[in-house]
Amino acid sequence: PPAWLIGALALVAFAAGVTLWNLQAAGATTPGAALGVLPLAIFCGVLPAFTILAFASQRLRNPSTRRITWMSLLYGLTIAPLLASILELILTLIIANALQVTSLSLLGNNSSPQTPAQLIGLLLVLSVVAPLVEEGLKPLGAVMVIGLLRSPAEAFLVGLAGGIGFDMFETVGYIGQGQADWIYVA
């Protein structure tokens, strides 16, 4: 579909979320029924990303087949986050073992580091491990089909699709972590 249509649907989802948020009863812990909030939260996380992908595809004059683009998007949405989680966990455990700190202090248990070793480990995990692993795995969807790519524009679109798939996973996860404040996160 055209990018403007997906963008308009994203705006409708945001407007509905804000409206639902403002109509909630005072003192309620959740903004509306879960059956109403869950689809809106997912739409608010997914539709803006789809808008960017549709816009890029249209500007590039659809250089790739839908099958290859969707395959890269689904790779970024499913396999890349799974592999990233596994690799980040393994590397975090290695760093924790090397610095002789508990791995829980590096895995985000919401407590501030108590020792210099914990601080160094946390900085290594957040500034080295997470970015290298995540950014290294996002384009693998495009790398897996590199033999089928016919032009730089197609490679760009397929790589973008993989990154957008990963973005959708992360964004919906961040919105879900917002719980009652999900519309602010979105």
N, C-alpha and C positions, 0 to 999 in steps of 0.2 A: 504494500500500500504506500501511497505518497507520504513523505515525511511530515507534511503539514497535518495530515489526518491523525497520525500517531501522536504528534505533538499536541493536537487539540484534545485527544483522549487523555493524555497525561495531565493537561490542565484541568480537565473535568474531574479526574481522579483526585487531584490535589484540592480542588474546590470542594468536592464532596467530603474529603477528609477534614478540611478546615471547618466546614459546616457541621459535620457530625461532632467534631471536637467542641464547637461552641454551643451545640444544643444539649450537651450532656448535662445531667443533673449535678448540682453543686455537691461536692464532696465525693462523687463517684470515683472509683479507682481506675476504671477503664472508660474510654470514650465510645460508648455504644456497645451493641451486641457483637460478640466475636465473629458471627457470620457476616456482619456488615463491615467490620474493621479489617479482617484478614484479607479479603480480596482488594480492598482499597490500599492497604499497606503494600501488598505485592505489586499492584498496578503502579503505585507511586515509586517503587524501586525499579521496575522493569521498563515501563513505557518511555521514560526519558532516554534510557540507553538504546532502546529500539529506534527512537527518533533519530539519534545520532547515526546509527548504522544505516537507516533508510536514507538519510540525507547524504551520507558519504557515498552510498551505492548509486544514488541518482546523480550526484555531481560527477562521479567517475563513469557514468553511462553504463552501469551494470556490467562490469568487466568479467564477473565470475558467474558460474552456474549457481542456482539456489542450493543444490545439493552440497557443493563444496563449502559454500558460505555457512549453511546451517550446520554442517558437520563441524566446522571450526568453532562456531558459536556454542554448540552443545559440548564440545570438548572443553572449552573454557568455562562452561557452566557446571560441569560434572567432574571430569577426570582431573583437570588442573587443580581445582581446590582440594580434592582428595589427596593427590600426590604432594601438594604444598603442605598440607596439614601433617602428613606422615614425615616428610623431610624436615620440617620445622621442629617437630617433636624430637626426632632423632638427634638433630644438631643441637637443640636446647639441652638434651640429656648429656651429650658429649661435653658441651661447655660447662654445664653444672658439675660434671664429674672432674673436668680439668681444673676448675676453680675451687673444688671441694666445698660447694654450697648445695643446699637442697634444691632440687629441681622445681619444687613448688614456688620458691621465691622468684623464679624466672618465668613461670608460666602464667603470670597475671592474676595472682590471688588478691589483687587490690590492696596490698600492703606495701609500704615504701621500703626500699632496701635498708637493711640494718648494718651491713658491713661494706667495706670497700669492694670486696670480692663480689658481693651480690650486685652492687651498683655496676661494676664492670661487666658482669655477666648479663645483666638486664640491658645495658647499652649495646652489647654485642648482639644480643638476640633481636632487639628492636631496630637497630640501625644497620646491621650487616646481614644477619641470617634471614629475617623476614623479607626485606626488599630483594635480596639476591635470589632467593628461592622463588618468590611469587613472580617477580618480573622475568625470571629465567624460564618459568613454566608456561606463562601466558602464550607466547608465540609458538609453542610446540604443535598446536593444531595446524598452523600454516606449514611448519617444517615437515609434518607427516605427509602433506600432500604437495610438497614442493615440486615434484616431478610433473604434476598435472597443471601447474600454474604457467600461464602463457605470457604474462606481461607484469611489469612493476605495479601497475594499477590493481591488477587482480591480487598480487601478493599483498599489497597494502590493505585491500578490502578484507581478505581472508585473515590477515593478522589482526586487523581491527575487530573482526567478528570474534576471534578468540579472546581478545582483551575485554570486549564488551560482555561476553559470557561470564568471565571471571568477575567483572564489575557487578553484574546482576546478582551473582551469588553473594558478594561482599555487601552490597547495598541492602538487599533484603535481610541479611544477617544483622547489619547495623540497625536497621529500622526495627527488627524484632527485639534487639537489645534495649531499645528505647521504651518498651512496654507501654505504659500509659502516656508517655510523651512521644509516641511514635511519629506524630505529625511534625513535631519540631525537628526530629532527626531527618525525616523525609525532606 
